[in-house]
Every structure is written in structure tokens, then in C-alpha cells.
Amino acid sequence: METGILFALVLGLLFLGVPVGVSLGLSSIIVIAFFSEDSMSSVAQQLFTASQNYTLLAIPFFVLASAFMSTGGVARRIIRFSIATVGHFRGGLAMASVLACMMFAALSGSSPATVVAIGTIAIAGMRQVGYSKEFAAGVIANAGTLGILIPPSIVMVVYAAATNVSVGRMFLAGVIPGIVAGLMLMIAIYVIARRRDLPAEEWKGFGELLNGGKEAGWGLFLIVIIIGGIYGGVFTPTEAAAVAAVYAFFIALFIYRDMGPMAGRRWLGEDEVRGTPAHIGFSASVYALAFFFVWMVLSFFATADWENVTAAGRAWTGLAFSLAVLVAYSVWRDPASNPANIPRFLYAGLPVWGRNLALMGRHFVGAFFHADTRKVMVDSSRTIIMLMFIIVNALLFAHVLTAERIPQAITTLMVDAGFTWFTFLIAVNLLLLLGGQFMEPSGLLLIVAPVVFPIAMELGVDPIHLGIIMVVNMEIGMITPPIGLNLFVTSGITGMSLIRVVRAAAPFVAVLLVFLVLVTYVPVLSTALPYALMGPEMTTR
């Protein structure tokens, strides 16, 4: 009886248009108050316990890092690098948009943020070279869904919090499926491009590839910090999220200078063009310092548990390599290729350093209170409050499910009905595909996961594999009407009607449905990396 009342209340409130968080929380409180033997004090206890969940603390930091990366010019630089990488293939600009979405997904952890950041630039670029608006919108709407599959992913953190599995293993499990999904979309684009005779960009050589990678490098290094830090044992996923937020703030305001008090201020002056001593000296020192920074970070991740490796030893080794980089770049850029000119170049670059360090010093405090920073913080806070309100109420809902032993009753029912892991996963996919059309991913996942997780454990389904299946279903839900969030975002940035966006996205949704079948019944795609690096997830039934 309690089961029917609980789900009837939730569904009834949702269909009346009540927000997801309120529907879950209010339904749970009504059931506890009138139909359960549980006490009302458990409501306060569960809300307090949920708010103290250490894993969930990662969500605000990942949202903040995503906001700084989206506001800064990281997307533009990633697109340039992607075009230099795959743009010369038939349909290359569309393929580059998918690659850019894959890389930005690894920075943001959010599908809508990926669609906005990449789509705003990429769709206009595709239109300029002859792609139809429908084709461009369909590509971006679908590629943007990779934002919740490629780690770090906010939805993966939510699943980990709801089921008590490892966030680190979930992040690792998303790597191979994310790459496979991106490649499948690229192959589909290439086939369509050949049939429609879509244009290919001119191959601009490895120089453009290196320059694009150099520009995007500071942003993309965030991926290394998050993934390397977690799996190098340096910090937890929550600590990695905090480091990512601080790093994203520093890169957006002080390195790329696309926002904040130094927006538009170039590092080099108009007279310090390529080939001048000041340009050579400054660039050589920047590359040397960047190499030293990357070396120290990566070597720390790689040797954190090595007793015979010291910080001083790593620093001296990094210094030697950095000096080699400085000399090599200076000689390469020097028209005379004379190593004796290196001191002169470095001296000429000192005023550039002095000018920029002074500029950063003057604006350091102001950067924290600038209008751009405040806007990012306010927008992020709205997203964080919305997500955390849903999550806390959903965890209260999960508590009611557990207290009333609803998952156990459903498990017994399904096992007695002859369900196997194969047929169970079909049922899960159908349930999530249907629910994803009407609900936001985090809310749906928090409702379904506590119910299906015990059943999956009883039938021998790997918890990490189940998590990836659920995330892929959430992906497809974001591009299926009537509530598909990516459809609304794409409609907003293109000015197209929702119906046109749905039709444009449909061919690529079919690709993702094939991908869902692949992920569901080839579990090694999801479990290979977590098993190899961290071992299987240990669960208790």
C-alpha cells in the first residue's frame, strides 16, 4: 500500500507541474507522517545527513569550474584545435564540433554548458561554409550530451552519492564509452557528408595543429589535474573539484584574460611581434616555465607513492628539461640560430614580464569582485541551489524507499517472475528512456537508482556498469521531447523552433540508441579501465 501511495503522490505532483525537488520531498513527508511507522524526526535527520554528504560537495565546485571555463574563451580555442585536427576530412567542421564537445565535456561535466559554449561558435561557423542550419543544430544537440558521459560528470557524482559507489571508478568507466560515442557520431557525420557532398576544410599543416594545441593547452590541462590527481592518489574527487574551480578561475581571468578587469589586455604589445628579441625571449621563458609547471604536476601524480623520489629531485630534473626547452626554442626562432643571442633575448623579454606581472598585481584583488566574476558566481549559485535542493529531497525519497523495503519487494517480484540480468537491463533502459522524456537527469536518476540498484546487485550486474547505462539513458533523454534540455538550449542559440530542432537531432539520436545497446550488452567498455586501475567495485547485498 505504502509503495503505491508514494509513487502515486510523486507522479501526481509531477504531472501537476510541481517542481521535482518539492514533489519528492513532499511525497516522502506525507508517507512518513500518515502511512509509515517511521518517525517525523527521521525527516530532519535525513535532510541533515544528506547535506553533510562529502561526495556531493564536488558538485558545487564542478559547476563553478564549468562556469568559468564557459565564460572564458576556452571554447573558442578548443574549436580551433579541433578544426586543425579533423577539419580536413569531408564534413570536417561538424566532426571538429563533436571533438570540441568531447574535450569541453571533460572540462565542464554538463551537457547544457557544452551545447552553449561550443554551439554558439560552431553552428555559426558551419553555416558560413555551407552546412544547413538543421544539420549543424542536430550535430551540436547530440554531441553536447557527451558532457555528462565524459568525466568529470555531475550526473556521475549524483549516481555515486545515491548508490554509495566510487566516484573515481565512475569517472574512469566513462572514458572509453565517451570516446566510442564521439567516434560513432563522427563516423555518422562522415557518411552523411559523403552522401551530401559537404565541404572539407583545408589542411593547414602541423604548425596550425601545434598552435591550436598551444592556445587550448592551459584549459585542457584542467583534465590532467582532475583525472591525474584522482588516480595518482593526490586528492579525492571532491578535492579535485575544488582545485579545478580555483584553476579555472585563475586561467579565465589571468591567463586567457577573456573576462574580468584585464579582459582584452594582450600579453605582448603591438610592437613585440614574432621574430623580435622581446617576443623570442618572452615566449622562450613562458614555454620553459610552462614545461616546468607541467613536469612538477605530472611527476607528482606519477610518483606520489614512491619513497625514493623527492621534491628536490623532481625539481632539479624539471629545471634541466626546462632549460633545454628554453635553449631549443630560442635557437629555433632566432634568424641567426646563434645560442649566444639567448641572454639578449631573455633580457629583452624582461620588460614584458614586468609589465604583465605589474598588471596582474594591480588587478589581483579586484578580479575577485569584478562584475564578470560576480555574474559567474551568481549564475553558478542558482544552478547549485537548484541541483542540491533536488538531490537532498531525492535522498529523503530514497530513505523512505529503504525504510519501507520497497526495493527488496520489487527485487523479489522480478526474480520470481524469471527476470535475468539480460531482460532486467532491457526493462531499465525502457524505463529510463521513457522517464528521460519528462524529467531532468539528476532527479530521474535519484528516483530510479535506489529502486533498480538492489535488483541489479541481486542479478549480478556490475554497479559501475549499471551507472554508465543510466548515464547514457540520461544522455538520450536530454535530446528527446518534450523535456529534452539540450533541445531547448539548441533552439535558443539557433533561433529555430523546437520541432525543427527535434527533427534535426533525430538521425543522430538513432546513433546514440545503437550506442546504448552496445554499452548495455558489452560491459567491458565500462568496466575495463576501473578494473585495471582500481579493481572491481565492492558492494554488500
C-alpha positions as CSV (number, residue, x, y, z in Angstrom):
1,M,0.0,0.0,0.0
2,E,2.7,2.5,1.0
3,T,4.5,1.8,-2.3
4,G,1.5,2.7,-4.4
5,I,0.7,5.8,-2.3
6,L,4.4,7.0,-2.5
7,F,4.7,6.6,-6.3
8,A,1.2,7.9,-6.9
9,L,2.0,11.1,-4.9
10,V,5.2,11.7,-6.8
11,L,3.8,11.1,-10.2
12,G,0.6,13.1,-9.4
13,L,2.6,16.1,-8.2
14,L,4.9,16.0,-11.2
15,F,2.0,15.9,-13.7
16,L,0.5,18.9,-11.8
17,G,3.7,20.8,-12.6
18,V,5.2,20.8,-9.1
19,P,9.0,21.1,-9.2
20,V,10.9,17.8,-8.9
21,G,12.5,18.5,-5.6
22,V,9.2,19.6,-4.0
23,S,7.4,16.6,-5.4
24,L,10.0,14.1,-4.0
25,G,10.3,15.8,-0.6
26,L,6.6,16.5,0.0
27,S,5.6,12.9,-1.1
28,S,8.2,11.5,1.3
29,I,7.0,13.6,4.2
30,I,3.3,12.7,3.6
31,V,4.1,9.0,3.6
32,I,6.2,9.2,6.7
33,A,3.6,11.3,8.5
34,F,0.5,9.2,7.7
35,F,1.4,5.8,6.4
36,S,4.7,4.7,7.8
37,E,6.0,3.6,11.2
38,D,9.0,5.8,10.7
39,S,9.0,9.0,12.9
40,M,8.9,12.5,11.6
41,S,12.3,13.2,13.3
42,S,13.8,11.0,10.6
43,V,13.0,13.7,8.1
44,A,15.2,16.3,9.8
45,Q,17.9,13.6,10.3
46,Q,17.9,12.6,6.7
47,L,18.0,16.1,5.4
48,F,20.9,16.9,7.7
49,T,22.7,13.7,6.7
50,A,22.2,14.4,3.0
51,S,23.5,18.0,3.4
52,Q,26.7,16.6,5.1
53,N,27.4,14.2,2.2
54,Y,31.1,14.7,1.3
55,T,30.7,13.3,-2.2
56,L,28.0,15.8,-3.1
57,L,30.4,18.7,-2.2
58,A,32.1,18.0,-5.5
59,I,29.0,19.3,-7.4
60,P,29.2,23.0,-6.5
61,F,32.9,23.1,-7.4
62,F,32.5,21.3,-10.7
63,V,29.6,23.7,-11.6
64,L,31.8,26.7,-10.7
65,A,34.7,25.4,-12.8
66,S,32.4,24.8,-15.7
67,A,31.0,28.4,-15.4
68,F,34.5,29.9,-15.6
69,M,35.5,27.7,-18.5
70,S,32.3,28.5,-20.4
71,T,32.6,32.3,-19.8
72,G,36.3,32.4,-20.7
73,G,37.4,31.9,-24.3
74,V,38.3,28.2,-23.7
75,A,35.6,27.0,-26.1
76,R,36.9,29.2,-29.0
77,R,40.4,27.8,-28.5
78,I,39.2,24.2,-28.3
79,I,37.3,24.6,-31.5
80,R,40.4,26.0,-33.3
81,F,42.4,23.0,-32.1
82,S,39.6,20.5,-33.2
83,I,39.4,22.0,-36.7
84,A,43.2,21.7,-37.0
85,T,42.9,18.1,-36.0
86,V,39.9,16.7,-38.1
87,G,38.7,19.7,-40.2
88,H,40.4,18.4,-43.4
89,F,38.0,15.4,-43.6
90,R,34.8,15.5,-45.5
91,G,32.3,17.1,-43.1
92,G,35.3,18.1,-41.0
93,L,33.8,21.1,-39.4
94,A,30.9,19.1,-38.0
95,M,33.4,16.4,-36.9
96,A,35.5,19.1,-35.3
97,S,32.4,20.3,-33.4
98,V,31.9,16.8,-31.9
99,L,35.6,16.6,-31.0
100,A,35.4,20.1,-29.4
101,C,32.3,18.9,-27.4
102,M,34.2,15.9,-26.2
103,M,37.1,18.0,-24.9
104,F,34.9,20.7,-23.4
105,A,32.8,17.9,-21.7
106,A,36.0,16.9,-19.9
107,L,36.1,20.4,-18.5
108,S,32.5,21.2,-17.7
109,G,30.7,17.9,-16.7
110,S,27.5,19.5,-18.0
111,S,25.6,18.9,-21.3
112,P,23.8,22.3,-21.5
113,A,27.0,24.1,-20.8
114,T,28.8,22.2,-23.5
115,V,26.0,23.0,-26.0
116,V,26.0,26.7,-25.2
117,A,29.8,27.1,-25.2
118,I,30.6,25.1,-28.3
119,G,27.3,25.5,-30.2
120,T,27.3,29.3,-30.1
121,I,30.6,29.4,-32.1
122,A,30.4,26.1,-34.1
123,I,26.9,26.4,-35.5
124,A,27.7,29.9,-36.9
125,G,31.0,28.5,-38.4
126,M,29.2,25.6,-40.1
127,R,26.6,27.9,-41.6
128,Q,29.3,30.1,-43.1
129,V,30.8,27.2,-45.1
130,G,27.6,25.8,-46.4
131,Y,26.1,23.4,-43.8
132,S,22.4,23.7,-43.3
133,K,21.2,25.1,-40.0
134,E,19.3,21.9,-39.3
135,F,22.3,19.7,-39.8
136,A,24.5,22.0,-37.6
137,A,21.9,22.1,-34.8
138,G,21.4,18.3,-34.9
139,V,25.2,17.7,-34.5
140,I,25.6,20.1,-31.6
141,A,22.5,18.9,-29.7
142,N,23.7,15.3,-29.8
143,A,27.4,15.9,-29.3
144,G,26.6,18.1,-26.3
145,T,25.1,15.1,-24.5
146,L,28.7,13.8,-24.1
147,G,29.0,16.5,-21.3
148,I,27.5,14.0,-18.8
149,L,29.3,10.9,-20.0
150,I,32.9,12.0,-20.4
151,P,34.4,12.6,-16.9
152,P,34.2,14.6,-14.8
153,S,30.4,14.4,-14.8
154,I,28.0,15.9,-12.4
155,V,25.5,13.2,-13.1
156,M,28.1,10.5,-12.2
157,V,28.6,12.2,-8.9
158,V,24.9,12.2,-8.3
159,Y,24.7,8.4,-9.1
160,A,27.7,7.7,-6.8
161,A,26.0,9.6,-4.0
162,A,22.7,7.8,-4.5
163,T,24.2,4.3,-4.6
164,N,27.4,4.7,-2.5
165,V,29.8,3.6,-5.3
166,S,33.1,5.1,-6.0
167,V,33.2,8.4,-7.9
168,G,36.7,7.7,-9.1
169,R,35.6,4.4,-10.7
170,M,32.6,6.1,-12.3
171,F,34.8,8.7,-13.8
172,L,37.2,6.0,-15.2
173,A,34.2,4.0,-16.5
174,G,33.0,6.9,-18.6
175,V,36.3,7.4,-20.6
176,I,36.0,4.6,-23.1
177,P,32.2,4.9,-23.7
178,G,32.6,8.6,-24.1
179,I,35.3,8.2,-26.8
180,V,33.3,5.4,-28.5
181,A,30.2,7.6,-28.6
182,G,32.1,10.5,-30.1
183,L,33.7,8.3,-32.7
184,M,30.3,6.9,-33.7
185,L,28.9,10.4,-34.1
186,M,31.9,11.3,-36.2
187,I,31.5,8.3,-38.4
188,A,27.8,9.1,-38.9
189,I,28.7,12.6,-39.9
190,Y,31.4,11.4,-42.4
191,V,28.9,9.1,-44.0
192,I,26.3,11.9,-44.3
193,A,28.9,14.3,-45.6
194,R,30.0,11.9,-48.3
195,R,26.4,11.5,-49.4
196,R,25.6,15.2,-49.3
197,D,29.0,16.3,-50.6
198,L,29.6,18.6,-47.6
199,P,32.8,20.6,-47.7
200,A,36.2,19.8,-46.1
201,E,38.4,22.4,-44.6
202,E,41.9,23.0,-46.0
203,W,44.7,21.1,-44.2
204,K,46.7,23.9,-42.6
205,G,49.7,21.7,-41.5
206,F,51.1,20.6,-38.3
207,G,52.0,24.2,-37.4
208,E,48.3,25.1,-37.1
209,L,47.8,21.9,-35.0
210,L,50.6,22.9,-32.7
211,N,49.4,26.5,-32.4
212,G,45.9,25.4,-31.7
213,G,47.0,22.9,-29.1
214,K,49.2,25.6,-27.5
215,E,46.3,28.0,-27.2
216,A,43.9,25.4,-25.8
217,G,46.6,23.8,-23.6
218,W,46.0,25.8,-20.4
219,G,42.3,25.0,-20.4
220,L,42.8,21.3,-21.4
221,F,45.4,20.9,-18.7
222,L,42.5,21.0,-16.3
223,I,41.6,17.5,-17.4
224,V,45.1,16.3,-16.4
225,I,44.8,18.0,-13.0
226,I,41.4,16.4,-12.3
227,I,42.0,12.9,-13.7
228,G,45.7,12.7,-12.8
229,G,45.1,14.0,-9.3
230,I,42.4,11.5,-8.5
231,Y,44.1,8.4,-9.9
232,G,47.5,9.5,-8.8
233,G,46.2,9.3,-5.3
234,V,46.9,13.0,-4.7
235,F,43.3,14.1,-3.8
236,T,39.8,12.8,-3.7
237,P,37.2,13.7,-6.4
238,T,35.8,16.4,-4.1
239,E,39.2,17.9,-3.6
240,A,39.9,17.6,-7.3
241,A,36.7,19.6,-8.0
242,A,37.8,22.4,-5.6
243,V,41.3,22.5,-7.3
244,A,39.5,22.6,-10.7
245,A,37.4,25.6,-9.6
246,V,40.4,27.6,-8.4
247,Y,42.4,26.7,-11.5
248,A,39.6,27.6,-13.9
249,F,39.2,31.0,-12.2
250,F,42.9,31.7,-12.5
251,I,43.1,30.7,-16.1
252,A,40.0,32.6,-17.2
253,L,40.9,35.9,-15.5
254,F,44.8,36.0,-15.5
255,I,46.0,33.8,-18.4
256,Y,43.4,33.9,-21.1
257,R,42.0,37.3,-19.9
258,D,38.7,36.8,-21.6
259,M,36.8,38.2,-18.6
260,G,37.5,40.3,-15.6
261,P,39.4,43.6,-15.1
262,M,42.1,42.5,-17.6
263,A,39.7,41.5,-20.4
264,G,41.2,42.2,-23.8
265,R,44.7,43.1,-22.5
266,R,47.2,41.2,-24.5
267,W,50.4,39.8,-23.0
268,L,52.5,41.2,-25.8
269,G,52.4,44.7,-27.2
270,E,51.7,45.6,-30.8
271,D,55.4,46.3,-31.4
272,E,56.5,43.0,-29.9
273,V,55.7,40.9,-33.0
274,R,57.1,37.4,-33.8
275,G,60.8,37.5,-34.5
276,T,61.7,40.4,-32.3
277,P,64.0,39.8,-29.4
278,A,61.3,40.7,-26.8
279,H,58.9,38.1,-28.4
280,I,61.5,35.4,-28.6
281,G,62.8,35.9,-25.1
282,F,59.4,36.2,-23.5
283,S,58.0,33.2,-25.4
284,A,61.0,31.0,-24.6
285,S,60.7,31.8,-20.9
286,V,57.0,31.1,-21.0
287,Y,57.5,27.7,-22.6
288,A,60.2,26.8,-20.1
289,L,58.1,27.8,-17.1
290,A,55.0,26.0,-18.5
291,F,57.1,22.9,-19.1
292,F,58.4,23.1,-15.5
293,F,54.9,23.5,-14.1
294,V,53.5,20.6,-16.1
295,W,56.5,18.4,-15.2
296,M,56.2,19.1,-11.5
297,V,52.4,18.4,-11.6
298,L,52.7,15.2,-13.6
299,S,55.7,13.8,-11.8
300,F,54.0,14.5,-8.5
301,F,50.9,12.5,-9.7
302,A,53.1,9.7,-11.0
303,T,55.5,9.4,-8.1
304,A,53.3,10.3,-5.1
305,D,53.8,6.8,-3.6
306,W,57.5,6.4,-4.5
307,E,59.6,6.7,-1.4
308,N,62.9,7.3,-3.2
309,V,61.7,10.3,-5.2
310,T,61.9,13.7,-3.5
311,A,60.5,17.0,-4.5
312,A,64.0,18.4,-4.8
313,G,65.0,15.7,-7.3
314,R,61.9,16.2,-9.4
315,A,62.6,20.0,-9.4
316,W,66.2,19.7,-10.5
317,T,65.2,17.2,-13.3
318,G,62.4,19.5,-14.4
319,L,64.7,22.5,-14.3
320,A,67.2,20.8,-16.6
321,F,64.5,19.9,-19.1
322,S,63.0,23.4,-18.9
323,L,66.4,24.9,-19.7
324,A,66.7,22.6,-22.7
325,V,63.3,23.8,-23.9
326,L,64.3,27.4,-23.5
327,V,67.5,27.0,-25.5
328,A,65.8,24.9,-28.2
329,Y,63.0,27.4,-28.7
330,S,65.4,30.4,-28.7
331,V,67.7,28.9,-31.3
332,W,64.7,27.8,-33.4
333,R,63.2,31.3,-33.5
334,D,66.5,33.2,-33.9
335,P,67.0,34.1,-37.5
336,A,70.8,33.6,-37.0
337,S,70.3,30.3,-34.9
338,N,73.0,31.5,-32.6
339,P,72.9,30.3,-29.0
340,A,75.0,33.3,-27.9
341,N,71.9,35.5,-28.5
342,I,69.9,33.8,-25.8
343,P,70.9,36.2,-22.9
344,R,70.0,39.2,-25.1
345,F,66.6,37.7,-25.9
346,L,65.9,36.9,-22.3
347,Y,66.9,40.5,-21.3
348,A,64.6,41.9,-24.0
349,G,61.7,39.8,-22.6
350,L,62.1,41.2,-19.0
351,P,60.0,44.3,-19.7
352,V,57.2,42.2,-21.0
353,W,57.2,40.1,-17.8
354,G,57.5,43.2,-15.6
355,R,54.5,44.9,-17.4
356,N,52.3,41.9,-17.1
357,L,53.2,41.0,-13.5
358,A,52.5,44.5,-12.5
359,L,49.2,44.5,-14.3
360,M,48.2,41.2,-12.6
361,G,49.3,42.6,-9.2
362,R,47.2,45.8,-9.6
363,H,44.1,43.8,-10.5
364,F,44.6,40.7,-8.4
365,V,42.2,41.7,-5.6
366,G,39.8,43.5,-8.0
367,A,39.5,40.3,-10.1
368,F,37.6,38.6,-7.2
369,F,35.0,41.4,-7.1
370,H,34.7,42.3,-10.7
371,A,31.3,42.3,-12.3
372,D,32.2,39.3,-14.6
373,T,33.3,37.3,-11.6
374,R,30.1,38.2,-9.6
375,K,27.9,37.2,-12.6
376,V,29.6,33.8,-12.8
377,M,29.3,33.3,-9.1
378,V,25.6,34.2,-9.1
379,D,24.7,32.1,-12.1
380,S,26.6,29.2,-10.6
381,S,24.9,29.6,-7.3
382,R,21.5,29.4,-8.9
383,T,22.4,26.1,-10.6
384,I,24.0,24.7,-7.5
385,I,21.0,25.6,-5.3
386,M,18.6,24.0,-7.8
387,L,20.6,20.8,-8.1
388,M,21.3,20.4,-4.3
389,F,17.6,21.0,-3.5
390,I,16.6,18.2,-5.8
391,I,19.3,15.9,-4.6
392,V,18.6,16.4,-0.9
393,N,14.9,15.8,-1.3
394,A,15.6,12.8,-3.6
395,L,17.8,11.3,-0.9
396,L,14.9,11.7,1.5
397,F,12.8,9.8,-1.0
398,A,15.4,7.1,-1.2
399,H,15.3,6.8,2.6
400,V,11.5,6.2,2.5
401,L,12.1,3.5,-0.1
402,T,14.6,1.8,2.1
403,A,12.6,2.1,5.3
404,E,9.6,0.6,3.6
405,R,11.7,-2.1,2.0
406,I,10.3,-1.2,-1.4
407,P,13.4,-2.2,-3.5
408,Q,13.6,-5.6,-1.8
409,A,9.9,-6.2,-2.6
410,I,10.4,-5.3,-6.2
411,T,13.5,-7.4,-6.4
412,T,11.7,-10.5,-5.1
413,L,8.8,-9.8,-7.5
414,M,11.2,-9.6,-10.5
415,V,13.3,-12.6,-9.6
416,D,10.2,-14.7,-9.0
417,A,8.9,-13.6,-12.4
418,G,12.0,-15.1,-14.1
419,F,13.9,-11.9,-14.9
420,T,17.6,-12.4,-15.8
421,W,20.3,-9.7,-16.0
422,F,19.6,-9.5,-19.7
423,T,15.9,-8.9,-19.5
424,F,16.3,-6.7,-16.4
425,L,18.6,-4.3,-18.4
426,I,16.0,-4.1,-21.2
427,A,13.4,-3.1,-18.6
428,V,15.8,-0.5,-17.1
429,N,16.5,1.0,-20.5
430,L,12.9,1.2,-21.4
431,L,12.0,2.8,-18.0
432,L,14.8,5.4,-18.2
433,L,14.2,6.2,-21.9
434,L,10.5,6.9,-21.1
435,G,11.3,8.8,-17.9
436,G,14.0,10.8,-19.6
437,Q,11.5,12.4,-21.9
438,F,9.7,14.0,-18.9
439,M,12.3,14.6,-16.2
440,E,15.6,16.3,-15.6
441,P,18.5,13.7,-15.5
442,S,19.6,14.2,-11.8
443,G,16.1,14.0,-10.5
444,L,15.2,10.9,-12.6
445,L,18.4,9.1,-11.6
446,L,17.8,9.8,-7.9
447,I,14.3,8.3,-8.1
448,V,15.2,5.3,-10.2
449,A,18.7,4.4,-8.9
450,P,17.7,3.4,-5.3
451,V,15.0,1.1,-6.8
452,V,16.9,-0.7,-9.5
453,F,20.3,-0.8,-7.8
454,P,19.5,-3.6,-5.3
455,I,17.8,-5.6,-8.1
456,A,20.9,-5.2,-10.3
457,M,23.1,-6.4,-7.4
458,E,20.9,-9.5,-6.9
459,L,21.1,-10.3,-10.6
460,G,24.9,-9.9,-10.8
461,V,25.0,-6.6,-12.7
462,D,28.2,-4.7,-12.0
463,P,27.3,-1.4,-10.2
464,I,29.7,0.7,-12.3
465,H,28.3,-0.8,-15.5
466,L,24.8,-0.1,-14.3
467,G,25.8,3.5,-13.6
468,I,27.1,4.1,-17.2
469,I,24.0,2.5,-18.6
470,M,21.9,5.0,-16.6
471,V,24.1,7.9,-17.6
472,V,23.8,7.0,-21.3
473,N,20.0,6.9,-20.9
474,M,20.1,10.3,-19.3
475,E,22.1,11.5,-22.4
476,I,19.3,10.3,-24.8
477,G,16.7,11.8,-22.5
478,M,18.3,15.2,-23.0
479,I,17.6,15.2,-26.7
480,T,14.1,13.6,-26.7
481,P,11.0,15.7,-26.4
482,P,9.1,17.1,-24.6
483,I,11.5,18.0,-21.8
484,G,14.9,17.3,-23.5
485,L,17.0,20.2,-22.1
486,N,19.6,20.1,-25.0
487,L,16.7,20.7,-27.5
488,F,15.6,23.8,-25.7
489,V,19.2,25.1,-25.4
490,T,19.9,24.4,-29.1
491,S,16.6,26.1,-30.1
492,G,17.6,29.1,-28.0
493,I,21.1,29.6,-29.6
494,T,19.9,28.9,-33.2
495,G,16.5,30.7,-33.2
496,M,14.9,27.5,-34.6
497,S,11.6,26.2,-33.4
498,L,11.7,23.2,-31.1
499,I,10.0,21.0,-33.7
500,R,12.8,21.8,-36.2
501,V,15.5,21.0,-33.7
502,V,13.8,17.7,-32.8
503,R,13.7,16.7,-36.5
504,A,17.4,17.8,-37.0
505,A,18.5,15.8,-34.0
506,A,16.6,12.6,-34.8
507,P,19.2,10.9,-37.2
508,F,21.9,11.2,-34.5
509,V,19.6,10.1,-31.7
510,A,19.4,6.8,-33.7
511,V,23.2,6.6,-33.4
512,L,23.1,7.1,-29.7
513,L,20.4,4.4,-29.4
514,V,22.7,1.9,-31.1
515,F,25.4,3.1,-28.7
516,L,23.1,2.4,-25.8
517,V,22.7,-1.2,-26.9
518,L,26.4,-1.5,-27.3
519,V,27.1,-0.2,-23.8
520,T,24.4,-2.2,-22.2
521,Y,25.5,-5.6,-23.5
522,V,29.3,-5.1,-23.8
523,P,30.1,-4.3,-20.2
524,V,33.8,-4.4,-20.7
525,L,33.5,-1.0,-22.3
526,S,32.5,0.4,-18.9
527,T,34.5,-1.8,-16.6
528,A,37.9,-2.3,-18.3
529,L,39.5,0.9,-17.1
530,P,38.1,0.8,-13.5
531,Y,39.1,-2.9,-13.1
532,A,42.6,-2.3,-14.5
533,L,43.4,0.7,-12.4
534,M,41.3,0.5,-9.2
535,G,39.9,-3.1,-9.1
536,P,36.2,-4.0,-9.1
537,E,33.6,-2.1,-7.0
538,M,32.9,-3.9,-3.8
539,T,29.3,-3.9,-2.7
540,T,27.3,-5.5,0.0
541,R,23.9,-7.0,-0.6
